[in-house]
Amino acid sequence: MRRASSHFLRIGSKPQHPVKAVAVTINYDLNPNFDEIVSPCGGCRQVLVEYEHKFGNNITIYMVGKNERVYVVRSMKQLMPMSFSGDVLADFGKK
Ligand SMILES: [Zn+2]
């Protein structure tokens, strides 16, 4: 079975440098009737939010659709408002 997409989560190593931009798209040739712009899945969103927290920079997300349509967000905060960050737990459990 051919897969229509691959996921950012599958990257094996964590980046040591800030991620500045990510492009998301699918192979529209596999389903010519599909015409929606796709966005990152929930798992990838959480990973990207954590990278923003880790490096303290915004990540631009390019969602590339059919016929060169592109939807751009300049930070994961736009895709995941009120997102979870492990930083919240940093002070818990310490005495
Ligand atoms: Zn994903």
PDB file of the backbone (N, CA, C, O) and the ligand in Angstrom, with CONECT records:
HET     ZN  A 101       1
ATOM      1  N   MET A   1       0.835  -1.180   0.000  1.00  0.00           N
ATOM      2  CA  MET A   1       0.000   0.000   0.000  1.00  0.00           C
ATOM      3  C   MET A   1       0.883   1.248   0.000  1.00  0.00           C
ATOM      4  O   MET A   1       1.796   1.362   0.818  1.00  0.00           O
ATOM      5  N   ARG A   2       0.624   2.149  -0.879  1.00  0.00           N
ATOM      6  CA  ARG A   2       1.371   3.413  -0.921  1.00  0.00           C
ATOM      7  C   ARG A   2       0.837   4.363   0.112  1.00  0.00           C
ATOM      8  O   ARG A   2      -0.371   4.464   0.324  1.00  0.00           O
ATOM      9  N   ARG A   3       1.728   5.044   0.740  1.00  0.00           N
ATOM     10  CA  ARG A   3       1.320   6.037   1.720  1.00  0.00           C
ATOM     11  C   ARG A   3       1.297   7.397   1.047  1.00  0.00           C
ATOM     12  O   ARG A   3       2.140   7.710   0.206  1.00  0.00           O
ATOM     13  N   ALA A   4       0.321   8.194   1.431  1.00  0.00           N
ATOM     14  CA  ALA A   4       0.159   9.510   0.831  1.00  0.00           C
ATOM     15  C   ALA A   4       1.004  10.569   1.529  1.00  0.00           C
ATOM     16  O   ALA A   4       1.147  11.681   1.022  1.00  0.00           O
ATOM     17  N   SER A   5       1.552  10.237   2.666  1.00  0.00           N
ATOM     18  CA  SER A   5       2.302  11.259   3.385  1.00  0.00           C
ATOM     19  C   SER A   5       3.363  10.617   4.257  1.00  0.00           C
ATOM     20  O   SER A   5       3.315   9.417   4.524  1.00  0.00           O
ATOM     21  N   SER A   6       4.299  11.402   4.689  1.00  0.00           N
ATOM     22  CA  SER A   6       5.232  10.974   5.706  1.00  0.00           C
ATOM     23  C   SER A   6       5.124  11.990   6.830  1.00  0.00           C
ATOM     24  O   SER A   6       4.648  13.107   6.632  1.00  0.00           O
ATOM     25  N   HIS A   7       5.570  11.591   8.003  1.00  0.00           N
ATOM     26  CA  HIS A   7       5.368  12.448   9.147  1.00  0.00           C
ATOM     27  C   HIS A   7       6.680  12.947   9.709  1.00  0.00           C
ATOM     28  O   HIS A   7       7.673  12.221   9.764  1.00  0.00           O
ATOM     29  N   PHE A   8       6.664  14.200  10.125  1.00  0.00           N
ATOM     30  CA  PHE A   8       7.810  14.833  10.761  1.00  0.00           C
ATOM     31  C   PHE A   8       8.266  14.020  11.957  1.00  0.00           C
ATOM     32  O   PHE A   8       9.459  13.971  12.256  1.00  0.00           O
ATOM     33  N   LEU A   9       7.331  13.382  12.644  1.00  0.00           N
ATOM     34  CA  LEU A   9       7.652  12.611  13.836  1.00  0.00           C
ATOM     35  C   LEU A   9       8.627  11.490  13.547  1.00  0.00           C
ATOM     36  O   LEU A   9       9.274  10.995  14.470  1.00  0.00           O
ATOM     37  N   ARG A  10       8.752  11.081  12.323  1.00  0.00           N
ATOM     38  CA  ARG A  10       9.607   9.951  11.967  1.00  0.00           C
ATOM     39  C   ARG A  10      11.083  10.324  11.890  1.00  0.00           C
ATOM     40  O   ARG A  10      11.937   9.445  11.777  1.00  0.00           O
ATOM     41  N   ILE A  11      11.387  11.600  11.949  1.00  0.00           N
ATOM     42  CA  ILE A  11      12.791  11.988  11.962  1.00  0.00           C
ATOM     43  C   ILE A  11      13.411  11.436  13.234  1.00  0.00           C
ATOM     44  O   ILE A  11      12.929  11.704  14.334  1.00  0.00           O
ATOM     45  N   GLY A  12      14.472  10.669  13.084  1.00  0.00           N
ATOM     46  CA  GLY A  12      15.020   9.919  14.204  1.00  0.00           C
ATOM     47  C   GLY A  12      15.719  10.740  15.262  1.00  0.00           C
ATOM     48  O   GLY A  12      15.594  10.439  16.449  1.00  0.00           O
ATOM     49  N   SER A  13      16.441  11.754  14.876  1.00  0.00           N
ATOM     50  CA  SER A  13      17.196  12.496  15.870  1.00  0.00           C
ATOM     51  C   SER A  13      16.568  13.861  16.099  1.00  0.00           C
ATOM     52  O   SER A  13      15.961  14.448  15.203  1.00  0.00           O
ATOM     53  N   LYS A  14      16.728  14.343  17.305  1.00  0.00           N
ATOM     54  CA  LYS A  14      16.221  15.670  17.610  1.00  0.00           C
ATOM     55  C   LYS A  14      17.192  16.700  17.072  1.00  0.00           C
ATOM     56  O   LYS A  14      18.405  16.516  17.170  1.00  0.00           O
ATOM     57  N   PRO A  15      16.685  17.773  16.510  1.00  0.00           N
ATOM     58  CA  PRO A  15      17.588  18.783  15.950  1.00  0.00           C
ATOM     59  C   PRO A  15      18.379  19.478  17.050  1.00  0.00           C
ATOM     60  O   PRO A  15      17.872  19.722  18.145  1.00  0.00           O
ATOM     61  N   GLN A  16      19.616  19.787  16.739  1.00  0.00           N
ATOM     62  CA  GLN A  16      20.470  20.520  17.662  1.00  0.00           C
ATOM     63  C   GLN A  16      20.442  22.020  17.373  1.00  0.00           C
ATOM     64  O   GLN A  16      20.983  22.822  18.133  1.00  0.00           O
ATOM     65  N   HIS A  17      19.805  22.381  16.267  1.00  0.00           N
ATOM     66  CA  HIS A  17      19.691  23.771  15.872  1.00  0.00           C
ATOM     67  C   HIS A  17      18.213  24.106  15.702  1.00  0.00           C
ATOM     68  O   HIS A  17      17.402  23.208  15.478  1.00  0.00           O
ATOM     69  N   PRO A  18      17.855  25.369  15.802  1.00  0.00           N
ATOM     70  CA  PRO A  18      16.454  25.740  15.670  1.00  0.00           C
ATOM     71  C   PRO A  18      15.861  25.333  14.321  1.00  0.00           C
ATOM     72  O   PRO A  18      16.511  25.441  13.281  1.00  0.00           O
ATOM     73  N   VAL A  19      14.625  24.869  14.363  1.00  0.00           N
ATOM     74  CA  VAL A  19      13.866  24.632  13.142  1.00  0.00           C
ATOM     75  C   VAL A  19      13.197  25.956  12.804  1.00  0.00           C
ATOM     76  O   VAL A  19      12.464  26.507  13.626  1.00  0.00           O
ATOM     77  N   LYS A  20      13.440  26.471  11.608  1.00  0.00           N
ATOM     78  CA  LYS A  20      12.905  27.779  11.252  1.00  0.00           C
ATOM     79  C   LYS A  20      11.643  27.695  10.410  1.00  0.00           C
ATOM     80  O   LYS A  20      10.783  28.573  10.484  1.00  0.00           O
ATOM     81  N   ALA A  21      11.530  26.627   9.600  1.00  0.00           N
ATOM     82  CA  ALA A  21      10.356  26.499   8.744  1.00  0.00           C
ATOM     83  C   ALA A  21      10.133  25.029   8.386  1.00  0.00           C
ATOM     84  O   ALA A  21      11.069  24.233   8.317  1.00  0.00           O
ATOM     85  N   VAL A  22       8.869  24.704   8.164  1.00  0.00           N
ATOM     86  CA  VAL A  22       8.489  23.349   7.771  1.00  0.00           C
ATOM     87  C   VAL A  22       7.435  23.479   6.675  1.00  0.00           C
ATOM     88  O   VAL A  22       6.541  24.321   6.762  1.00  0.00           O
ATOM     89  N   ALA A  23       7.542  22.647   5.652  1.00  0.00           N
ATOM     90  CA  ALA A  23       6.518  22.599   4.610  1.00  0.00           C
ATOM     91  C   ALA A  23       5.737  21.299   4.752  1.00  0.00           C
ATOM     92  O   ALA A  23       6.313  20.233   4.974  1.00  0.00           O
ATOM     93  N   VAL A  24       4.436  21.402   4.621  1.00  0.00           N
ATOM     94  CA  VAL A  24       3.551  20.243   4.743  1.00  0.00           C
ATOM     95  C   VAL A  24       2.738  20.144   3.466  1.00  0.00           C
ATOM     96  O   VAL A  24       2.143  21.123   3.016  1.00  0.00           O
ATOM     97  N   THR A  25       2.719  18.952   2.888  1.00  0.00           N
ATOM     98  CA  THR A  25       1.883  18.738   1.717  1.00  0.00           C
ATOM     99  C   THR A  25       1.601  17.243   1.586  1.00  0.00           C
ATOM    100  O   THR A  25       2.108  16.449   2.378  1.00  0.00           O
ATOM    101  N   ILE A  26       0.825  16.866   0.630  1.00  0.00           N
ATOM    102  CA  ILE A  26       0.557  15.462   0.329  1.00  0.00           C
ATOM    103  C   ILE A  26       0.721  15.260  -1.175  1.00  0.00           C
ATOM    104  O   ILE A  26       0.835  16.221  -1.935  1.00  0.00           O
ATOM    105  N   ASN A  27       0.731  14.018  -1.584  1.00  0.00           N
ATOM    106  CA  ASN A  27       0.799  13.711  -3.009  1.00  0.00           C
ATOM    107  C   ASN A  27      -0.621  13.768  -3.582  1.00  0.00           C
ATOM    108  O   ASN A  27      -1.371  12.795  -3.506  1.00  0.00           O
ATOM    109  N   TYR A  28      -0.973  14.908  -4.149  1.00  0.00           N
ATOM    110  CA  TYR A  28      -2.323  15.107  -4.666  1.00  0.00           C
ATOM    111  C   TYR A  28      -2.620  14.217  -5.867  1.00  0.00           C
ATOM    112  O   TYR A  28      -3.785  14.003  -6.203  1.00  0.00           O
ATOM    113  N   ASP A  29      -1.590  13.700  -6.513  1.00  0.00           N
ATOM    114  CA  ASP A  29      -1.804  12.821  -7.669  1.00  0.00           C
ATOM    115  C   ASP A  29      -2.479  11.515  -7.264  1.00  0.00           C
ATOM    116  O   ASP A  29      -3.124  10.871  -8.092  1.00  0.00           O
ATOM    117  N   LEU A  30      -2.336  11.113  -5.983  1.00  0.00           N
ATOM    118  CA  LEU A  30      -2.934   9.861  -5.538  1.00  0.00           C
ATOM    119  C   LEU A  30      -4.450   9.938  -5.424  1.00  0.00           C
ATOM    120  O   LEU A  30      -5.133   8.915  -5.467  1.00  0.00           O
ATOM    121  N   ASN A  31      -4.980  11.161  -5.277  1.00  0.00           N
ATOM    122  CA  ASN A  31      -6.428  11.341  -5.213  1.00  0.00           C
ATOM    123  C   ASN A  31      -6.773  12.666  -5.873  1.00  0.00           C
ATOM    124  O   ASN A  31      -6.902  13.682  -5.190  1.00  0.00           O
ATOM    125  N   PRO A  32      -6.925  12.668  -7.200  1.00  0.00           N
ATOM    126  CA  PRO A  32      -7.149  13.918  -7.938  1.00  0.00           C
ATOM    127  C   PRO A  32      -8.393  14.695  -7.489  1.00  0.00           C
ATOM    128  O   PRO A  32      -8.492  15.896  -7.744  1.00  0.00           O
ATOM    129  N   ASN A  33      -9.332  14.031  -6.829  1.00  0.00           N
ATOM    130  CA  ASN A  33     -10.542  14.726  -6.382  1.00  0.00           C
ATOM    131  C   ASN A  33     -10.348  15.474  -5.064  1.00  0.00           C
ATOM    132  O   ASN A  33     -11.174  16.305  -4.686  1.00  0.00           O
ATOM    133  N   PHE A  34      -9.255  15.174  -4.373  1.00  0.00           N
ATOM    134  CA  PHE A  34      -8.999  15.832  -3.083  1.00  0.00           C
ATOM    135  C   PHE A  34      -8.413  17.205  -3.340  1.00  0.00           C
ATOM    136  O   PHE A  34      -7.455  17.349  -4.100  1.00  0.00           O
ATOM    137  N   ASP A  35      -8.993  18.217  -2.703  1.00  0.00           N
ATOM    138  CA  ASP A  35      -8.594  19.589  -3.010  1.00  0.00           C
ATOM    139  C   ASP A  35      -8.361  20.443  -1.762  1.00  0.00           C
ATOM    140  O   ASP A  35      -8.306  21.670  -1.851  1.00  0.00           O
ATOM    141  N   GLU A  36      -8.224  19.801  -0.603  1.00  0.00           N
ATOM    142  CA  GLU A  36      -8.056  20.564   0.628  1.00  0.00           C
ATOM    143  C   GLU A  36      -6.570  20.740   0.952  1.00  0.00           C
ATOM    144  O   GLU A  36      -5.742  19.896   0.610  1.00  0.00           O
ATOM    145  N   ILE A  37      -6.255  21.837   1.608  1.00  0.00           N
ATOM    146  CA  ILE A  37      -4.897  22.024   2.114  1.00  0.00           C
ATOM    147  C   ILE A  37      -4.772  21.221   3.399  1.00  0.00           C
ATOM    148  O   ILE A  37      -5.655  21.269   4.256  1.00  0.00           O
ATOM    149  N   VAL A  38      -3.683  20.489   3.533  1.00  0.00           N
ATOM    150  CA  VAL A  38      -3.482  19.690   4.742  1.00  0.00           C
ATOM    151  C   VAL A  38      -2.582  20.443   5.717  1.00  0.00           C
ATOM    152  O   VAL A  38      -1.736  21.248   5.328  1.00  0.00           O
ATOM    153  N   SER A  39      -2.795  20.153   6.982  1.00  0.00           N
ATOM    154  CA  SER A  39      -1.984  20.768   8.031  1.00  0.00           C
ATOM    155  C   SER A  39      -1.283  19.664   8.815  1.00  0.00           C
ATOM    156  O   SER A  39      -1.631  18.492   8.664  1.00  0.00           O
ATOM    157  N   PRO A  40      -0.300  20.012   9.650  1.00  0.00           N
ATOM    158  CA  PRO A  40       0.397  18.976  10.413  1.00  0.00           C
ATOM    159  C   PRO A  40      -0.562  18.210  11.323  1.00  0.00           C
ATOM    160  O   PRO A  40      -1.510  18.787  11.856  1.00  0.00           O
ATOM    161  N   CYS A  41      -0.315  16.904  11.501  1.00  0.00           N
ATOM    162  CA  CYS A  41      -1.139  16.093  12.406  1.00  0.00           C
ATOM    163  C   CYS A  41      -0.867  16.505  13.851  1.00  0.00           C
ATOM    164  O   CYS A  41       0.067  17.261  14.121  1.00  0.00           O
ATOM    165  N   GLY A  42      -1.664  16.019  14.753  1.00  0.00           N
ATOM    166  CA  GLY A  42      -1.533  16.392  16.158  1.00  0.00           C
ATOM    167  C   GLY A  42      -0.174  16.060  16.748  1.00  0.00           C
ATOM    168  O   GLY A  42       0.390  16.857  17.497  1.00  0.00           O
ATOM    169  N   GLY A  43       0.360  14.880  16.413  1.00  0.00           N
ATOM    170  CA  GLY A  43       1.668  14.489  16.942  1.00  0.00           C
ATOM    171  C   GLY A  43       2.770  15.410  16.460  1.00  0.00           C
ATOM    172  O   GLY A  43       3.624  15.829  17.240  1.00  0.00           O
ATOM    173  N   CYS A  44       2.753  15.722  15.182  1.00  0.00           N
ATOM    174  CA  CYS A  44       3.765  16.626  14.622  1.00  0.00           C
ATOM    175  C   CYS A  44       3.618  18.024  15.211  1.00  0.00           C
ATOM    176  O   CYS A  44       4.614  18.701  15.466  1.00  0.00           O
ATOM    177  N   ARG A  45       2.387  18.453  15.424  1.00  0.00           N
ATOM    178  CA  ARG A  45       2.175  19.776  16.032  1.00  0.00           C
ATOM    179  C   ARG A  45       2.833  19.853  17.402  1.00  0.00           C
ATOM    180  O   ARG A  45       3.494  20.839  17.726  1.00  0.00           O
ATOM    181  N   GLN A  46       2.649  18.802  18.213  1.00  0.00           N
ATOM    182  CA  GLN A  46       3.243  18.820  19.557  1.00  0.00           C
ATOM    183  C   GLN A  46       4.769  18.865  19.479  1.00  0.00           C
ATOM    184  O   GLN A  46       5.413  19.593  20.234  1.00  0.00           O
ATOM    185  N   VAL A  47       5.344  18.081  18.558  1.00  0.00           N
ATOM    186  CA  VAL A  47       6.809  18.097  18.393  1.00  0.00           C
ATOM    187  C   VAL A  47       7.277  19.499  17.995  1.00  0.00           C
ATOM    188  O   VAL A  47       8.263  20.000  18.537  1.00  0.00           O
ATOM    189  N   LEU A  48       6.588  20.122  17.070  1.00  0.00           N
ATOM    190  CA  LEU A  48       6.982  21.454  16.609  1.00  0.00           C
ATOM    191  C   LEU A  48       6.828  22.499  17.717  1.00  0.00           C
ATOM    192  O   LEU A  48       7.665  23.392  17.851  1.00  0.00           O
ATOM    193  N   VAL A  49       5.769  22.386  18.504  1.00  0.00           N
ATOM    194  CA  VAL A  49       5.594  23.295  19.646  1.00  0.00           C
ATOM    195  C   VAL A  49       6.768  23.155  20.604  1.00  0.00           C
ATOM    196  O   VAL A  49       7.295  24.154  21.094  1.00  0.00           O
ATOM    197  N   GLU A  50       7.180  21.921  20.872  1.00  0.00           N
ATOM    198  CA  GLU A  50       8.298  21.704  21.785  1.00  0.00           C
ATOM    199  C   GLU A  50       9.603  22.260  21.222  1.00  0.00           C
ATOM    200  O   GLU A  50      10.436  22.753  21.983  1.00  0.00           O
ATOM    201  N   TYR A  51       9.798  22.192  19.913  1.00  0.00           N
ATOM    202  CA  TYR A  51      10.987  22.803  19.306  1.00  0.00           C
ATOM    203  C   TYR A  51      10.949  24.316  19.455  1.00  0.00           C
ATOM    204  O   TYR A  51      11.972  24.945  19.722  1.00  0.00           O
ATOM    205  N   GLU A  52       9.764  24.899  19.282  1.00  0.00           N
ATOM    206  CA  GLU A  52       9.663  26.344  19.498  1.00  0.00           C
ATOM    207  C   GLU A  52      10.042  26.708  20.930  1.00  0.00           C
ATOM    208  O   GLU A  52      10.765  27.679  21.154  1.00  0.00           O
ATOM    209  N   HIS A  53       9.564  25.945  21.886  1.00  0.00           N
ATOM    210  CA  HIS A  53       9.901  26.197  23.292  1.00  0.00           C
ATOM    211  C   HIS A  53      11.392  25.995  23.524  1.00  0.00           C
ATOM    212  O   HIS A  53      12.039  26.815  24.176  1.00  0.00           O
ATOM    213  N   LYS A  54      11.937  24.903  22.993  1.00  0.00           N
ATOM    214  CA  LYS A  54      13.340  24.561  23.240  1.00  0.00           C
ATOM    215  C   LYS A  54      14.286  25.647  22.732  1.00  0.00           C
ATOM    216  O   LYS A  54      15.228  26.033  23.424  1.00  0.00           O
ATOM    217  N   PHE A  55      14.030  26.132  21.528  1.00  0.00           N
ATOM    218  CA  PHE A  55      14.965  27.066  20.916  1.00  0.00           C
ATOM    219  C   PHE A  55      14.521  28.530  21.016  1.00  0.00           C
ATOM    220  O   PHE A  55      15.284  29.439  20.687  1.00  0.00           O
ATOM    221  N   GLY A  56      13.287  28.751  21.471  1.00  0.00           N
ATOM    222  CA  GLY A  56      12.825  30.114  21.662  1.00  0.00           C
ATOM    223  C   GLY A  56      12.611  30.893  20.384  1.00  0.00           C
ATOM    224  O   GLY A  56      12.729  32.119  20.371  1.00  0.00           O
ATOM    225  N   ASN A  57      12.298  30.194  19.311  1.00  0.00           N
ATOM    226  CA  ASN A  57      12.023  30.898  18.059  1.00  0.00           C
ATOM    227  C   ASN A  57      10.714  30.382  17.460  1.00  0.00           C
ATOM    228  O   ASN A  57      10.290  29.258  17.728  1.00  0.00           O
ATOM    229  N   ASN A  58      10.091  31.224  16.651  1.00  0.00           N
ATOM    230  CA  ASN A  58       8.888  30.797  15.947  1.00  0.00           C
ATOM    231  C   ASN A  58       9.256  29.936  14.749  1.00  0.00           C
ATOM    232  O   ASN A  58      10.293  30.140  14.119  1.00  0.00           O
ATOM    233  N   ILE A  59       8.401  28.976  14.443  1.00  0.00           N
ATOM    234  CA  ILE A  59       8.581  28.136  13.256  1.00  0.00           C
ATOM    235  C   ILE A  59       7.477  28.489  12.264  1.00  0.00           C
ATOM    236  O   ILE A  59       6.293  28.443  12.597  1.00  0.00           O
ATOM    237  N   THR A  60       7.876  28.839  11.048  1.00  0.00           N
ATOM    238  CA  THR A  60       6.915  29.132   9.997  1.00  0.00           C
ATOM    239  C   THR A  60       6.469  27.819   9.362  1.00  0.00           C
ATOM    240  O   THR A  60       7.298  26.982   9.005  1.00  0.00           O
ATOM    241  N   ILE A  61       5.159  27.642   9.223  1.00  0.00           N
ATOM    242  CA  ILE A  61       4.603  26.424   8.629  1.00  0.00           C
ATOM    243  C   ILE A  61       3.984  26.791   7.281  1.00  0.00           C
ATOM    244  O   ILE A  61       3.075  27.617   7.201  1.00  0.00           O
ATOM    245  N   TYR A  62       4.490  26.168   6.239  1.00  0.00           N
ATOM    246  CA  TYR A  62       3.936  26.341   4.888  1.00  0.00           C
ATOM    247  C   TYR A  62       3.086  25.116   4.568  1.00  0.00           C
ATOM    248  O   TYR A  62       3.607  24.003   4.482  1.00  0.00           O
ATOM    249  N   MET A  63       1.791  25.313   4.393  1.00  0.00           N
ATOM    250  CA  MET A  63       0.894  24.217   4.021  1.00  0.00           C
ATOM    251  C   MET A  63       0.598  24.372   2.537  1.00  0.00           C
ATOM    252  O   MET A  63      -0.136  25.263   2.109  1.00  0.00           O
ATOM    253  N   VAL A  64       1.193  23.475   1.778  1.00  0.00           N
ATOM    254  CA  VAL A  64       1.203  23.612   0.323  1.00  0.00           C
ATOM    255  C   VAL A  64       0.107  22.746  -0.269  1.00  0.00           C
ATOM    256  O   VAL A  64       0.118  21.522  -0.136  1.00  0.00           O
ATOM    257  N   GLY A  65      -0.842  23.403  -0.925  1.00  0.00           N
ATOM    258  CA  GLY A  65      -1.984  22.700  -1.490  1.00  0.00           C
ATOM    259  C   GLY A  65      -1.873  22.509  -2.984  1.00  0.00           C
ATOM    260  O   GLY A  65      -0.837  22.762  -3.599  1.00  0.00           O
ATOM    261  N   LYS A  66      -2.957  22.064  -3.536  1.00  0.00           N
ATOM    262  CA  LYS A  66      -3.046  21.812  -4.972  1.00  0.00           C
ATOM    263  C   LYS A  66      -2.963  23.137  -5.733  1.00  0.00           C
ATOM    264  O   LYS A  66      -3.390  24.174  -5.225  1.00  0.00           O
ATOM    265  N   ASN A  67      -2.430  23.104  -6.915  1.00  0.00           N
ATOM    266  CA  ASN A  67      -2.339  24.274  -7.790  1.00  0.00           C
ATOM    267  C   ASN A  67      -1.589  25.441  -7.139  1.00  0.00           C
ATOM    268  O   ASN A  67      -1.954  26.605  -7.303  1.00  0.00           O
ATOM    269  N   GLU A  68      -0.531  25.097  -6.397  1.00  0.00           N
ATOM    270  CA  GLU A  68       0.376  26.080  -5.806  1.00  0.00           C
ATOM    271  C   GLU A  68      -0.283  26.986  -4.773  1.00  0.00           C
ATOM    272  O   GLU A  68       0.239  28.063  -4.484  1.00  0.00           O
ATOM    273  N   ARG A  69      -1.405  26.578  -4.218  1.00  0.00           N
ATOM    274  CA  ARG A  69      -1.990  27.340  -3.111  1.00  0.00           C
ATOM    275  C   ARG A  69      -1.147  27.072  -1.869  1.00  0.00           C
ATOM    276  O   ARG A  69      -0.808  25.926  -1.573  1.00  0.00           O
ATOM    277  N   VAL A  70      -0.817  28.122  -1.156  1.00  0.00           N
ATOM    278  CA  VAL A  70      -0.011  27.979   0.060  1.00  0.00           C
ATOM    279  C   VAL A  70      -0.660  28.772   1.189  1.00  0.00           C
ATOM    280  O   VAL A  70      -0.984  29.950   1.041  1.00  0.00           O
ATOM    281  N   TYR A  71      -0.840  28.098   2.313  1.00  0.00           N
ATOM    282  CA  TYR A  71      -1.338  28.753   3.524  1.00  0.00           C
ATOM    283  C   TYR A  71      -0.170  28.797   4.494  1.00  0.00           C
ATOM    284  O   TYR A  71       0.482  27.783   4.741  1.00  0.00           O
ATOM    285  N   VAL A  72       0.092  29.980   5.045  1.00  0.00           N
ATOM    286  CA  VAL A  72       1.273  30.152   5.892  1.00  0.00           C
ATOM    287  C   VAL A  72       0.855  30.605   7.279  1.00  0.00           C
ATOM    288  O   VAL A  72       0.031  31.508   7.429  1.00  0.00           O
ATOM    289  N   VAL A  73       1.434  29.965   8.298  1.00  0.00           N
ATOM    290  CA  VAL A  73       1.327  30.477   9.669  1.00  0.00           C
ATOM    291  C   VAL A  73       2.752  30.719  10.157  1.00  0.00           C
ATOM    292  O   VAL A  73       3.668  29.969   9.819  1.00  0.00           O
ATOM    293  N   ARG A  74       2.931  31.756  10.944  1.00  0.00           N
ATOM    294  CA  ARG A  74       4.267  32.193  11.352  1.00  0.00           C
ATOM    295  C   ARG A  74       4.718  31.634  12.694  1.00  0.00           C
ATOM    296  O   ARG A  74       5.846  31.875  13.124  1.00  0.00           O
ATOM    297  N   SER A  75       3.841  30.890  13.352  1.00  0.00           N
ATOM    298  CA  SER A  75       4.218  30.286  14.631  1.00  0.00           C
ATOM    299  C   SER A  75       3.275  29.131  14.928  1.00  0.00           C
ATOM    300  O   SER A  75       2.118  29.142  14.509  1.00  0.00           O
ATOM    301  N   MET A  76       3.771  28.141  15.649  1.00  0.00           N
ATOM    302  CA  MET A  76       2.914  27.039  16.073  1.00  0.00           C
ATOM    303  C   MET A  76       1.825  27.518  17.028  1.00  0.00           C
ATOM    304  O   MET A  76       0.813  26.841  17.204  1.00  0.00           O
ATOM    305  N   LYS A  77       2.027  28.679  17.643  1.00  0.00           N
ATOM    306  CA  LYS A  77       1.000  29.226  18.540  1.00  0.00           C
ATOM    307  C   LYS A  77      -0.301  29.471  17.783  1.00  0.00           C
ATOM    308  O   LYS A  77      -1.380  29.429  18.373  1.00  0.00           O
ATOM    309  N   GLN A  78      -0.204  29.727  16.484  1.00  0.00           N
ATOM    310  CA  GLN A  78      -1.407  29.923  15.682  1.00  0.00           C
ATOM    311  C   GLN A  78      -2.146  28.601  15.451  1.00  0.00           C
ATOM    312  O   GLN A  78      -3.375  28.574  15.393  1.00  0.00           O
ATOM    313  N   LEU A  79      -1.393  27.515  15.321  1.00  0.00           N
ATOM    314  CA  LEU A  79      -2.025  26.210  15.092  1.00  0.00           C
ATOM    315  C   LEU A  79      -2.429  25.535  16.391  1.00  0.00           C
ATOM    316  O   LEU A  79      -3.363  24.733  16.414  1.00  0.00           O
ATOM    317  N   MET A  80      -1.725  25.860  17.482  1.00  0.00           N
ATOM    318  CA  MET A  80      -2.001  25.216  18.771  1.00  0.00           C
ATOM    319  C   MET A  80      -2.023  26.241  19.896  1.00  0.00           C
ATOM    320  O   MET A  80      -1.116  26.261  20.728  1.00  0.00           O
ATOM    321  N   PRO A  81      -3.046  27.094  19.935  1.00  0.00           N
ATOM    322  CA  PRO A  81      -3.130  28.021  21.063  1.00  0.00           C
ATOM    323  C   PRO A  81      -3.326  27.248  22.360  1.00  0.00           C
ATOM    324  O   PRO A  81      -3.977  26.204  22.371  1.00  0.00           O
ATOM    325  N   MET A  82      -2.774  27.749  23.431  1.00  0.00           N
ATOM    326  CA  MET A  82      -2.854  27.114  24.758  1.00  0.00           C
ATOM    327  C   MET A  82      -2.271  25.711  24.747  1.00  0.00           C
ATOM    328  O   MET A  82      -2.787  24.816  25.415  1.00  0.00           O
ATOM    329  N   SER A  83      -1.195  25.514  23.989  1.00  0.00           N
ATOM    330  CA  SER A  83      -0.596  24.187  23.880  1.00  0.00           C
ATOM    331  C   SER A  83       0.165  23.811  25.144  1.00  0.00           C
ATOM    332  O   SER A  83       0.548  24.674  25.934  1.00  0.00           O
ATOM    333  N   PHE A  84       0.378  22.517  25.321  1.00  0.00           N
ATOM    334  CA  PHE A  84       1.114  21.992  26.464  1.00  0.00           C
ATOM    335  C   PHE A  84       2.614  22.146  26.240  1.00  0.00           C
ATOM    336  O   PHE A  84       3.118  21.941  25.136  1.00  0.00           O
ATOM    337  N   SER A  85       3.314  22.512  27.310  1.00  0.00           N
ATOM    338  CA  SER A  85       4.771  22.551  27.270  1.00  0.00           C
ATOM    339  C   SER A  85       5.307  21.851  28.507  1.00  0.00           C
ATOM    340  O   SER A  85       4.799  22.055  29.610  1.00  0.00           O
ATOM    341  N   GLY A  86       6.315  21.038  28.331  1.00  0.00           N
ATOM    342  CA  GLY A  86       6.961  20.368  29.452  1.00  0.00           C
ATOM    343  C   GLY A  86       7.568  21.347  30.441  1.00  0.00           C
ATOM    344  O   GLY A  86       7.825  20.985  31.589  1.00  0.00           O
ATOM    345  N   ASP A  87       7.804  22.594  30.011  1.00  0.00           N
ATOM    346  CA  ASP A  87       8.347  23.610  30.919  1.00  0.00           C
ATOM    347  C   ASP A  87       7.447  23.807  32.129  1.00  0.00           C
ATOM    348  O   ASP A  87       7.922  24.156  33.210  1.00  0.00           O
ATOM    349  N   VAL A  88       6.160  23.587  31.954  1.00  0.00           N
ATOM    350  CA  VAL A  88       5.189  23.748  33.036  1.00  0.00           C
ATOM    351  C   VAL A  88       5.537  22.812  34.195  1.00  0.00           C
ATOM    352  O   VAL A  88       5.332  23.154  35.360  1.00  0.00           O
ATOM    353  N   LEU A  89       6.062  21.635  33.868  1.00  0.00           N
ATOM    354  CA  LEU A  89       6.320  20.622  34.888  1.00  0.00           C
ATOM    355  C   LEU A  89       7.711  20.737  35.508  1.00  0.00           C
ATOM    356  O   LEU A  89       8.030  20.007  36.447  1.00  0.00           O
ATOM    357  N   ALA A  90       8.530  21.633  35.000  1.00  0.00           N
ATOM    358  CA  ALA A  90       9.929  21.700  35.409  1.00  0.00           C
ATOM    359  C   ALA A  90      10.109  21.885  36.911  1.00  0.00           C
ATOM    360  O   ALA A  90      11.037  21.321  37.492  1.00  0.00           O
ATOM    361  N   ASP A  91       9.249  22.655  37.542  1.00  0.00           N
ATOM    362  CA  ASP A  91       9.411  22.950  38.964  1.00  0.00           C
ATOM    363  C   ASP A  91       8.655  21.981  39.871  1.00  0.00           C
ATOM    364  O   ASP A  91       8.795  22.045  41.092  1.00  0.00           O
ATOM    365  N   PHE A  92       7.858  21.086  39.291  1.00  0.00           N
ATOM    366  CA  PHE A  92       7.122  20.139  40.102  1.00  0.00           C
ATOM    367  C   PHE A  92       8.048  18.975  40.485  1.00  0.00           C
ATOM    368  O   PHE A  92       8.861  18.532  39.674  1.00  0.00           O
ATOM    369  N   GLY A  93       7.924  18.507  41.672  1.00  0.00           N
ATOM    370  CA  GLY A  93       8.731  17.372  42.129  1.00  0.00           C
ATOM    371  C   GLY A  93      10.067  17.794  42.703  1.00  0.00           C
ATOM    372  O   GLY A  93      10.813  16.951  43.202  1.00  0.00           O
ATOM    373  N   LYS A  94      10.389  19.076  42.646  1.00  0.00           N
ATOM    374  CA  LYS A  94      11.648  19.578  43.216  1.00  0.00           C
ATOM    375  C   LYS A  94      11.361  20.118  44.610  1.00  0.00           C
ATOM    376  O   LYS A  94      10.346  20.775  44.843  1.00  0.00           O
ATOM    377  N   LYS A  95      12.263  19.833  45.521  1.00  0.00           N
ATOM    378  CA  LYS A  95      12.102  20.379  46.884  1.00  0.00           C
ATOM    379  C   LYS A  95      13.347  21.146  47.263  1.00  0.00           C
ATOM    380  O   LYS A  95      13.426  21.688  48.365  1.00  0.00           O
TER     381      LYS A  95
HETATM  382 ZN    ZN A 101       2.353  14.039  11.519  1.00  0.00          ZN2+
END
